[in-house]
């Protein structure tokens, strides 16, 4: 699921997404 979204995101956006994902877990 995430792999498809990563293709459409920039590296900066990916880092922000990971940071938010880590806070939720």
mmCIF file of the N, C-alpha and C atoms, coordinates in Angstrom:
data_MODEL
# 
_entry.id   MODEL 
# 
loop_
_atom_site.group_PDB 
_atom_site.id 
_atom_site.type_symbol 
_atom_site.label_atom_id 
_atom_site.label_alt_id 
_atom_site.label_comp_id 
_atom_site.label_asym_id 
_atom_site.label_entity_id 
_atom_site.label_seq_id 
_atom_site.pdbx_PDB_ins_code 
_atom_site.Cartn_x 
_atom_site.Cartn_y 
_atom_site.Cartn_z 
_atom_site.occupancy 
_atom_site.B_iso_or_equiv 
_atom_site.pdbx_formal_charge 
_atom_site.auth_seq_id 
_atom_site.auth_comp_id 
_atom_site.auth_asym_id 
_atom_site.auth_atom_id 
_atom_site.pdbx_PDB_model_num 
ATOM 1  N N  . UNK A 1 1  ? 0.838  -1.204 0.000  1.00 0.00 ? 1  UNK A N  1 
ATOM 2  C CA . UNK A 1 1  ? 0.000  0.000  0.000  1.00 0.00 ? 1  UNK A CA 1 
ATOM 3  C C  . UNK A 1 1  ? 0.874  1.255  0.000  1.00 0.00 ? 1  UNK A C  1 
ATOM 4  N N  . UNK A 1 2  ? 1.832  1.302  0.911  1.00 0.00 ? 2  UNK A N  1 
ATOM 5  C CA . UNK A 1 2  ? 2.662  2.506  1.016  1.00 0.00 ? 2  UNK A CA 1 
ATOM 6  C C  . UNK A 1 2  ? 3.567  2.669  -0.190 1.00 0.00 ? 2  UNK A C  1 
ATOM 7  N N  . UNK A 1 3  ? 3.988  1.554  -0.797 1.00 0.00 ? 3  UNK A N  1 
ATOM 8  C CA . UNK A 1 3  ? 4.933  1.633  -1.922 1.00 0.00 ? 3  UNK A CA 1 
ATOM 9  C C  . UNK A 1 3  ? 4.347  2.434  -3.077 1.00 0.00 ? 3  UNK A C  1 
ATOM 10 N N  . UNK A 1 4  ? 3.060  2.287  -3.334 1.00 0.00 ? 4  UNK A N  1 
ATOM 11 C CA . UNK A 1 4  ? 2.430  3.019  -4.433 1.00 0.00 ? 4  UNK A CA 1 
ATOM 12 C C  . UNK A 1 4  ? 2.464  4.514  -4.154 1.00 0.00 ? 4  UNK A C  1 
ATOM 13 N N  . UNK A 1 5  ? 2.217  4.893  -2.888 1.00 0.00 ? 5  UNK A N  1 
ATOM 14 C CA . UNK A 1 5  ? 2.207  6.308  -2.535 1.00 0.00 ? 5  UNK A CA 1 
ATOM 15 C C  . UNK A 1 5  ? 3.611  6.901  -2.578 1.00 0.00 ? 5  UNK A C  1 
ATOM 16 N N  . UNK A 1 6  ? 4.604  6.103  -2.218 1.00 0.00 ? 6  UNK A N  1 
ATOM 17 C CA . UNK A 1 6  ? 5.976  6.615  -2.183 1.00 0.00 ? 6  UNK A CA 1 
ATOM 18 C C  . UNK A 1 6  ? 6.424  7.054  -3.575 1.00 0.00 ? 6  UNK A C  1 
ATOM 19 N N  . UNK A 1 7  ? 5.935  6.389  -4.603 1.00 0.00 ? 7  UNK A N  1 
ATOM 20 C CA . UNK A 1 7  ? 6.346  6.738  -5.965 1.00 0.00 ? 7  UNK A CA 1 
ATOM 21 C C  . UNK A 1 7  ? 5.881  8.147  -6.323 1.00 0.00 ? 7  UNK A C  1 
ATOM 22 N N  . UNK A 1 8  ? 4.803  8.599  -5.701 1.00 0.00 ? 8  UNK A N  1 
ATOM 23 C CA . UNK A 1 8  ? 4.249  9.913  -6.024 1.00 0.00 ? 8  UNK A CA 1 
ATOM 24 C C  . UNK A 1 8  ? 4.708  10.992 -5.050 1.00 0.00 ? 8  UNK A C  1 
ATOM 25 N N  . UNK A 1 9  ? 5.544  10.616 -4.089 1.00 0.00 ? 9  UNK A N  1 
ATOM 26 C CA . UNK A 1 9  ? 5.996  11.583 -3.085 1.00 0.00 ? 9  UNK A CA 1 
ATOM 27 C C  . UNK A 1 9  ? 7.469  11.914 -3.291 1.00 0.00 ? 9  UNK A C  1 
ATOM 28 N N  . UNK A 1 10 ? 7.861  13.098 -2.854 1.00 0.00 ? 10 UNK A N  1 
ATOM 29 C CA . UNK A 1 10 ? 9.274  13.463 -2.889 1.00 0.00 ? 10 UNK A CA 1 
ATOM 30 C C  . UNK A 1 10 ? 9.939  12.908 -1.642 1.00 0.00 ? 10 UNK A C  1 
ATOM 31 N N  . UNK A 1 11 ? 11.252 12.944 -1.608 1.00 0.00 ? 11 UNK A N  1 
ATOM 32 C CA . UNK A 1 11 ? 11.970 12.405 -0.451 1.00 0.00 ? 11 UNK A CA 1 
ATOM 33 C C  . UNK A 1 11 ? 11.619 13.202 0.810  1.00 0.00 ? 11 UNK A C  1 
ATOM 34 N N  . UNK A 1 12 ? 11.478 14.516 0.684  1.00 0.00 ? 12 UNK A N  1 
ATOM 35 C CA . UNK A 1 12 ? 11.142 15.354 1.837  1.00 0.00 ? 12 UNK A CA 1 
ATOM 36 C C  . UNK A 1 12 ? 9.766  14.979 2.375  1.00 0.00 ? 12 UNK A C  1 
ATOM 37 N N  . UNK A 1 13 ? 8.802  14.798 1.475  1.00 0.00 ? 13 UNK A N  1 
ATOM 38 C CA . UNK A 1 13 ? 7.460  14.424 1.907  1.00 0.00 ? 13 UNK A CA 1 
ATOM 39 C C  . UNK A 1 13 ? 7.477  13.060 2.568  1.00 0.00 ? 13 UNK A C  1 
ATOM 40 N N  . UNK A 1 14 ? 8.313  12.154 2.064  1.00 0.00 ? 14 UNK A N  1 
ATOM 41 C CA . UNK A 1 14 ? 8.422  10.819 2.650  1.00 0.00 ? 14 UNK A CA 1 
ATOM 42 C C  . UNK A 1 14 ? 8.944  10.911 4.079  1.00 0.00 ? 14 UNK A C  1 
ATOM 43 N N  . UNK A 1 15 ? 9.958  11.754 4.295  1.00 0.00 ? 15 UNK A N  1 
ATOM 44 C CA . UNK A 1 15 ? 10.515 11.893 5.647  1.00 0.00 ? 15 UNK A CA 1 
ATOM 45 C C  . UNK A 1 15 ? 9.458  12.425 6.606  1.00 0.00 ? 15 UNK A C  1 
ATOM 46 N N  . UNK A 1 16 ? 8.646  13.371 6.153  1.00 0.00 ? 16 UNK A N  1 
ATOM 47 C CA . UNK A 1 16 ? 7.590  13.910 7.010  1.00 0.00 ? 16 UNK A CA 1 
ATOM 48 C C  . UNK A 1 16 ? 6.550  12.837 7.301  1.00 0.00 ? 16 UNK A C  1 
ATOM 49 N N  . UNK A 1 17 ? 6.229  12.009 6.301  1.00 0.00 ? 17 UNK A N  1 
ATOM 50 C CA . UNK A 1 17 ? 5.246  10.946 6.473  1.00 0.00 ? 17 UNK A CA 1 
ATOM 51 C C  . UNK A 1 17 ? 5.750  9.916  7.479  1.00 0.00 ? 17 UNK A C  1 
ATOM 52 N N  . UNK A 1 18 ? 7.032  9.581  7.382  1.00 0.00 ? 18 UNK A N  1 
ATOM 53 C CA . UNK A 1 18 ? 7.622  8.609  8.308  1.00 0.00 ? 18 UNK A CA 1 
ATOM 54 C C  . UNK A 1 18 ? 7.596  9.164  9.730  1.00 0.00 ? 18 UNK A C  1 
ATOM 55 N N  . UNK A 1 19 ? 7.916  10.448 9.878  1.00 0.00 ? 19 UNK A N  1 
ATOM 56 C CA . UNK A 1 19 ? 7.929  11.061 11.208 1.00 0.00 ? 19 UNK A CA 1 
ATOM 57 C C  . UNK A 1 19 ? 6.539  10.989 11.823 1.00 0.00 ? 19 UNK A C  1 
ATOM 58 N N  . UNK A 1 20 ? 5.506  11.285 11.048 1.00 0.00 ? 20 UNK A N  1 
ATOM 59 C CA . UNK A 1 20 ? 4.142  11.229 11.563 1.00 0.00 ? 20 UNK A CA 1 
ATOM 60 C C  . UNK A 1 20 ? 3.755  9.796  11.877 1.00 0.00 ? 20 UNK A C  1 
ATOM 61 N N  . UNK A 1 21 ? 4.183  8.864  11.034 1.00 0.00 ? 21 UNK A N  1 
ATOM 62 C CA . UNK A 1 21 ? 3.840  7.458  11.234 1.00 0.00 ? 21 UNK A CA 1 
ATOM 63 C C  . UNK A 1 21 ? 4.473  6.934  12.516 1.00 0.00 ? 21 UNK A C  1 
ATOM 64 N N  . UNK A 1 22 ? 5.694  7.357  12.794 1.00 0.00 ? 22 UNK A N  1 
ATOM 65 C CA . UNK A 1 22 ? 6.390  6.896  13.999 1.00 0.00 ? 22 UNK A CA 1 
ATOM 66 C C  . UNK A 1 22 ? 5.721  7.444  15.247 1.00 0.00 ? 22 UNK A C  1 
ATOM 67 N N  . UNK A 1 23 ? 5.215  8.677  15.179 1.00 0.00 ? 23 UNK A N  1 
ATOM 68 C CA . UNK A 1 23 ? 4.565  9.277  16.347 1.00 0.00 ? 23 UNK A CA 1 
ATOM 69 C C  . UNK A 1 23 ? 3.280  8.529  16.690 1.00 0.00 ? 23 UNK A C  1 
ATOM 70 N N  . UNK A 1 24 ? 2.592  8.031  15.684 1.00 0.00 ? 24 UNK A N  1 
ATOM 71 C CA . UNK A 1 24 ? 1.323  7.340  15.914 1.00 0.00 ? 24 UNK A CA 1 
ATOM 72 C C  . UNK A 1 24 ? 1.551  5.943  16.466 1.00 0.00 ? 24 UNK A C  1 
ATOM 73 N N  . UNK A 1 25 ? 2.671  5.326  16.153 1.00 0.00 ? 25 UNK A N  1 
ATOM 74 C CA . UNK A 1 25 ? 2.908  3.947  16.593 1.00 0.00 ? 25 UNK A CA 1 
ATOM 75 C C  . UNK A 1 25 ? 3.450  3.891  18.015 1.00 0.00 ? 25 UNK A C  1 
# 
